[in-house]
């Protein structure tokens, strides 16, 4: 008689029905639980599944009441010995890849989302990874379940996954260099784990945030958006997290820079990774030490005085060279970041090659003949004040045109300037620009004055960055009397500068209302044909209306669960609306970052619309009564 050798390996997981089955099971370890399981499923057969890395042999469930743990064991063969099995993972987590695949499939079916789910063997076994392809939203999800993933391999896999998709969610089990890469890139990282519940393992999705414990959520409570898989914690992190710093290197040298004053100097090519909270980015001509001048981005603190056009600055303190990944159009790009910068005097600025002093007239310009003054009078759209046309002063027609063009250029760059810089930009005659002439030029450049047309004169400042000492006089000459002292005047001019930035941006943005003043008209500002609302502004306006409709429905919703769901949707939509409004004020660079990292206004609108329909849906009891 053959000697029977019992299998002593503690196998906790198996598959049901056949050796190639994808239906996993974890054996209850307590004897009473196992007996209850046997009564519920008397016809189950168990196998050491090939998708578990097993031999495919049949398994028996062994029940013990002597303190030993209940487990699966291989059936002995005809000779009485158990078959050879090289399966290395036998514990309760050894079938997690099958439980995750099963859970994700149920989750997608419940949301009625078409998707393809596949197991991936990356060299260690069939449980290395799970890929979910969602073609309708051009998105992929990769569950990476094994340790040891390096950055190079991750980048290669990410490139493959994005060949037919726009975005990829990486969800990891182990802490690794990739979790740190994702934290630095996105501000958060998605994690996955499974928890034993009877004969199953339940999937939990975690949101890892730097400096905080991982926040775990049931997979059933997660949602799928065009931006990817979202947990409640991810939604909160996206709204509150600071923008991560891009990759960079410390520099020892102190490069100099000046604002790019080209009419084509825009932020359209700005990589979103260069923007960060607490900083604004400018386009500048930069001269590193012992190098040629290059066009580059410079990230400066928001609380620092804005650089002025025509001045030269030196970055000091901690200076970093930021680099970003190559894109399909411009290749590798870079930017400079500094905590401090100082303005160079005339001699220092001239030695950098970024600035030359404006020419000074040797001989005074004689009074202009009568025909020249007639030319001035033929400009009805910008008539000069009488003082600016006094005899003995230079003709101001061409000067006004060049001055206005220079100030519009400053507004496009979201900057301010000084008279010294304007003289060079507009090619003005410095010898004949006395105090009163400069004042009258700024009065004339803003003709005609209307609520819909921002004043460009507020962009001109003193050398120390303060408002012009005679700005109050300029406003009074325009019948704009600002009460409340210097602080009120400073706030008024700051708002007016923001209005100018919006009006002359490319493309134009909606211009915020002018702050109140005694000389202003009480009727609302008429819309400007030159600055029509764009698609984004219209979407935000619709979203704001939708939020108000939702708040009215919320007041009438009595079901506690639906009330909570609608209140949460309103909170998310209002947060998204606020984010877009702040980004619109901050400029193109922030808009590009927000559009690449968050939901669109339409996404918030659709989510809110669905929550409103759910809140208004009749309860089950009412539906039964109707039947």
Buried (B, 14 or more C-beta within 10 A) or exposed (E): EEEEEEBEEBBBBBBBBBBEBBBBBBBBBEBEBBBBBEEEEEEBBBBBBBBBBBBBBBBBBBBEEEEEEBBBBBEBEEEEBBBEBEBEBBEBBBBBBBBBBBBBBEBBEEEEBEBEBEBBEBEBBBBBBBBBBBEEBEBBBBBBBBEEBEEEEBEEBBEEBEEEBEBBBBBBBEEBEBBEBBBBBBBBBBBBBBEBEEBBBBBBBBBBBBEEEBBBBBBEEBBBBBBBBBBBBBBBBBBEBEBBBBBBEEBEEBBBBBBBBEEEBBBEEBBBBBBBEEBBBBBBBBBBEEEEBEEBBBBBBEEBBBBBBBBBBBBEEEBBBBBBEEEEEEEEBBBBBBBBBEBBEEEBBBEBEBBEEBEEEEEEEEBBEEEEBEEBEEBEEBBBBEBBBEEEBBBBBBBBBBBBEBBBBBBBBBBBBBBBBBBBBBBBBBBBBEEEBBBBBBBBBBBEBEBBBBBBBBBBBEEEBEBBEBBBEBBBBBEBEBEEEEEBBBEBBEBBBBBBBBBBBEEBBBBBEBBEBEEBEEEEBEEBEEBEBBEBBEBBBEBBEBBEEBEEBBEEBEEEEBBEBBBBBBBBBBBBBEBBEEBBEBBBBBBBBBBEBBBBBEBBBBBBBEBBEBBEEEEEEEEEEEE
